[in-house]
Amino acid sequence: MRDRTVGLFAVVAVVSLTGSIAMIAVSAPAPARPNTADSGSAPMAAGTADQFARLHAAGLTGSNVSVGVIDPTGFDTDAAAITEQVIETRNFGGGTAHDSGETHGTATAAVVTRTAPDADLYLARIDSVNSYRRAVDWLVRADTDVIVAPVSFYGQPGDGSGPVARSATRATDAGSVFIAPAGNTAQSHWTGRYTADAVENRTVTFTNESRRNYVRGGTEITVWLSWERGHADEDYTVELYRTNGTVSRLVARSQPYPGDDVPNERIVADVRPGDYYLVVRGPAAPTDTRLRLVSPTHDLQHTTTRSSIVAPGTARETITVGAYNSRVETLEPFSSRGPTVDGRTGVDVVAPDREFATAAPDGFIGSSAAVPYVGGTAALLLEADGSLSPRETERLLERTASDVGRPGLDNGTGHGTVEPVRAVRTARNRSDG
């Protein structure tokens, strides 16, 4: 794409919350609605259905295993797909935990019940960093075996040191298998350092000597700018401009976000259809700090797919899952990639994200759909061998995955795509031994 005006056009964005909180559900980026192949009446594709059907027929159904689901949209606990498995539901944020008007949380829980139909469900609704942390603590106190968290927090550090990632790490240390999405931001993420070569007149140069980063998407825009803790006392700002190709006008300037303890700013704005771009400004002198710019609502013209993983997927010891389109055997283009800022691979495994597209009326794809697929598989592993620790569960999933993408471990697909039958068989052989 050349550096010119780019018209905003309507897309189905990820499910967002209110403008006052730091988190959104990791749902489907454009295109969000399933294509014709995804929207048939069968709840699972043949390959996936065969794998789980074989496991269920062999008596592996997630019995005596508990799975916690954390989601910002609430849950329809009367939905036939999940109602018999729900043990307890709690609300840690705004609204009520029971919400028949939203489908993301219900769809996530439904994927768990389709893969592990006898697992007990503990459901937690959240709306902020603080409520997320309290929800995780509740699930840990409830001795939940598996925690499925299809949520993303933007403006968090990319090295697992932020409050969101630390909470996930504590849950793993306490004995819960914690499964998080890599995110859907590979096409809406940019990172670079504030160096003399990358800055002109206190303005960041993105690429090709362009200091403008045009955005594509709908009319509700959210943008996050974050930087390293060691530079917390420095001031960086992202600005949103509207242009007619000749004249540009400032529409919004980012403000510090007070809801966590990390250096970041954000823009939340409703805009009219038109042409818009972002500009990032900083101190007069180069600082060499790493800047991260990400939009959960809009694609960016200039992007960096590397290190685009979002929290809690950046946490250490968490099983971080990317979205894999098994129908065409390729990583989804929007699926976030590693490495993490501190050099870890980032993505541990990938899982099919279109097998359960019918779990929600408007389609259910993206890393949100991949996470409960792995969560249900983990529940079956723990039923097969209840002695598995969180780390052993992760290693088993990684060791039995099918290598996809580039040969060997890579930052996009990790160890490969999860293989439920192979993983459970290995767990059973381990316990029999």
HUPE-V274471 format. One record per residue. SS is DSSP state (H for helix, E for strand, C for the rest). D_FIRST is the distance of its C-alpha to the first C-alpha in Angstrom with 1 decimal. Layout:
SS&D_FIRST ; SS&D_FIRST
This chain:
C&0.0 ; C&3.8 ; C&6.7 ; C&8.2 ; C&10.2 ; C&9.1 ; E&12.4 ; C&14.2 ; C&15.5 ; C&18.4 ; C&18.2 ; C&21.2 ; C&20.9 ; C&23.0 ; C&26.6 ; C&27.1 ; C&30.3 ; C&31.5 ; C&30.0 ; C&32.9 ; C&32.3 ; C&30.2 ; E&29.5 ; E&28.0 ; E&28.7 ; C&26.3 ; C&25.8 ; C&23.4 ; C&19.7 ; C&18.0 ; C&19.3 ; C&22.6 ; C&25.0 ; C&26.3 ; C&25.8 ; H&29.0 ; H&29.8 ; H&29.7 ; C&31.8 ; C&35.1 ; C&38.4 ; C&38.8 ; C&37.8 ; C&36.7 ; C&35.4 ; H&38.3 ; H&37.5 ; H&37.3 ; H&40.3 ; H&42.3 ; H&41.8 ; H&42.8 ; H&45.5 ; H&47.1 ; H&47.1 ; H&48.5 ; H&51.1 ; C&52.1 ; C&52.8 ; C&49.7 ; C&48.5 ; C&47.9 ; C&51.5 ; C&52.6 ; C&49.1 ; E&47.5 ; E&43.8 ; E&42.4 ; E&39.3 ; E&37.6 ; E&35.4 ; C&34.7 ; C&35.2 ; C&38.7 ; E&40.4 ; C&42.4 ; C&45.3 ; C&47.0 ; C&44.4 ; C&46.2 ; C&43.8 ; C&44.6 ; C&47.7 ; C&50.3 ; C&48.5 ; E&48.0 ; E&50.4 ; E&49.3 ; E&46.6 ; E&46.0 ; E&44.0 ; C&42.9 ; C&40.7 ; C&40.6 ; C&41.8 ; C&43.8 ; C&43.2 ; E&44.0 ; C&41.4 ; C&41.4 ; C&38.5 ; C&35.8 ; C&34.8 ; H&32.8 ; H&35.8 ; H&38.0 ; H&35.5 ; H&35.3 ; H&39.1 ; H&39.4 ; H&37.4 ; H&39.8 ; H&42.8 ; H&41.6 ; H&41.3 ; C&44.3 ; C&46.3 ; C&49.3 ; C&47.5 ; E&48.4 ; E&45.7 ; E&45.5 ; E&42.9 ; E&41.7 ; E&39.6 ; C&37.9 ; C&35.9 ; C&35.5 ; H&35.7 ; H&39.4 ; H&40.0 ; H&38.0 ; H&40.2 ; H&43.3 ; H&42.3 ; H&41.8 ; H&45.2 ; H&46.8 ; H&45.6 ; H&46.8 ; H&50.1 ; C&50.3 ; C&50.0 ; C&47.1 ; C&46.3 ; E&42.6 ; E&40.2 ; E&37.0 ; E&34.5 ; C&31.3 ; E&30.2 ; E&27.6 ; E&28.2 ; C&25.4 ; C&26.1 ; C&28.5 ; C&28.9 ; C&27.2 ; C&30.4 ; C&32.6 ; C&34.7 ; C&33.9 ; H&36.4 ; H&34.6 ; H&34.3 ; H&37.9 ; H&39.3 ; H&37.9 ; H&39.4 ; H&42.7 ; H&42.8 ; H&42.3 ; H&45.0 ; C&47.2 ; C&47.0 ; C&44.3 ; E&41.5 ; E&38.4 ; E&35.3 ; E&31.9 ; E&28.4 ; C&25.7 ; C&23.5 ; C&20.4 ; C&18.0 ; C&16.0 ; C&12.8 ; C&14.0 ; E&15.6 ; E&15.2 ; E&18.1 ; E&19.3 ; E&22.5 ; C&23.7 ; C&24.8 ; H&25.4 ; H&22.5 ; H&20.0 ; E&21.6 ; E&22.1 ; C&24.6 ; C&24.7 ; E&21.0 ; E&18.8 ; C&16.0 ; C&13.2 ; E&11.4 ; C&11.0 ; C&13.8 ; E&11.9 ; C&14.5 ; C&12.5 ; E&10.9 ; E&9.9 ; E&11.5 ; E&11.6 ; E&15.1 ; C&18.7 ; C&20.9 ; E&22.6 ; E&20.6 ; E&21.8 ; E&20.4 ; E&22.4 ; E&22.6 ; E&25.1 ; E&26.6 ; C&29.5 ; H&33.1 ; H&34.4 ; H&32.5 ; C&33.5 ; C&35.3 ; C&32.2 ; C&30.2 ; C&26.4 ; E&24.7 ; E&21.4 ; E&21.0 ; E&19.3 ; E&18.7 ; E&18.4 ; E&17.3 ; C&18.0 ; C&15.9 ; C&19.0 ; C&20.9 ; E&19.9 ; E&22.4 ; E&23.0 ; E&23.3 ; E&24.3 ; E&25.1 ; C&25.6 ; E&29.2 ; E&30.9 ; C&31.5 ; C&35.2 ; C&35.4 ; C&35.3 ; C&36.2 ; C&32.9 ; C&30.9 ; E&28.1 ; E&27.0 ; E&25.2 ; E&24.1 ; E&25.3 ; E&24.7 ; E&24.9 ; C&22.6 ; C&22.5 ; C&19.7 ; C&17.3 ; E&14.4 ; E&14.7 ; E&13.6 ; E&15.5 ; E&17.4 ; E&19.6 ; E&22.9 ; C&25.8 ; C&29.1 ; C&29.9 ; C&30.5 ; C&28.3 ; C&29.5 ; C&27.6 ; C&27.3 ; E&24.6 ; E&22.4 ; E&20.8 ; E&18.5 ; E&18.3 ; C&18.1 ; C&20.2 ; C&19.1 ; E&15.3 ; E&12.1 ; E&10.3 ; C&6.8 ; C&8.5 ; C&11.0 ; C&14.2 ; C&15.7 ; C&18.9 ; C&21.6 ; C&20.1 ; C&23.5 ; C&25.2 ; E&28.9 ; C&31.4 ; C&29.6 ; C&29.7 ; C&33.5 ; C&35.7 ; C&37.7 ; C&35.7 ; E&34.6 ; E&30.8 ; E&29.3 ; E&25.9 ; E&24.9 ; E&25.5 ; E&25.1 ; C&28.3 ; C&28.0 ; C&25.4 ; C&26.3 ; E&23.1 ; E&21.9 ; C&20.1 ; C&16.4 ; C&17.0 ; C&20.2 ; C&20.5 ; C&21.3 ; C&23.8 ; C&25.3 ; C&26.9 ; C&27.1 ; C&30.6 ; C&29.8 ; C&30.8 ; C&28.9 ; C&27.9 ; C&27.8 ; C&31.3 ; E&31.0 ; E&28.9 ; E&30.3 ; E&29.6 ; C&28.0 ; C&28.4 ; C&32.1 ; C&33.3 ; H&30.8 ; H&33.8 ; H&35.1 ; C&33.4 ; C&33.4 ; C&29.6 ; C&28.9 ; C&29.0 ; C&26.2 ; C&24.3 ; H&26.1 ; H&28.6 ; H&29.9 ; H&30.0 ; H&32.1 ; H&35.2 ; H&35.1 ; H&35.8 ; H&38.1 ; H&40.3 ; H&40.4 ; H&41.5 ; H&44.2 ; H&45.5 ; H&45.6 ; H&47.7 ; H&50.0 ; H&50.5 ; C&51.1 ; C&51.8 ; C&52.2 ; C&48.6 ; C&47.2 ; H&43.6 ; H&42.7 ; H&44.6 ; H&42.8 ; H&39.4 ; H&40.6 ; H&41.9 ; H&38.7 ; H&36.8 ; H&39.5 ; C&39.7 ; C&36.0 ; E&34.5 ; C&32.1 ; C&28.6 ; C&25.3 ; C&26.0 ; C&29.8 ; C&31.5 ; C&30.5 ; E&26.9 ; C&24.8 ; C&23.0 ; C&26.1 ; E&28.9 ; C&32.1 ; C&30.9 ; E&31.5 ; C&34.8 ; C&37.7 ; H&40.2 ; H&43.2 ; H&42.9 ; H&42.6 ; H&45.6 ; H&47.7 ; H&47.2 ; H&48.1 ; H&51.2 ; H&52.3 ; H&51.9 ; H&54.1 ; H&56.6 ; C&56.9
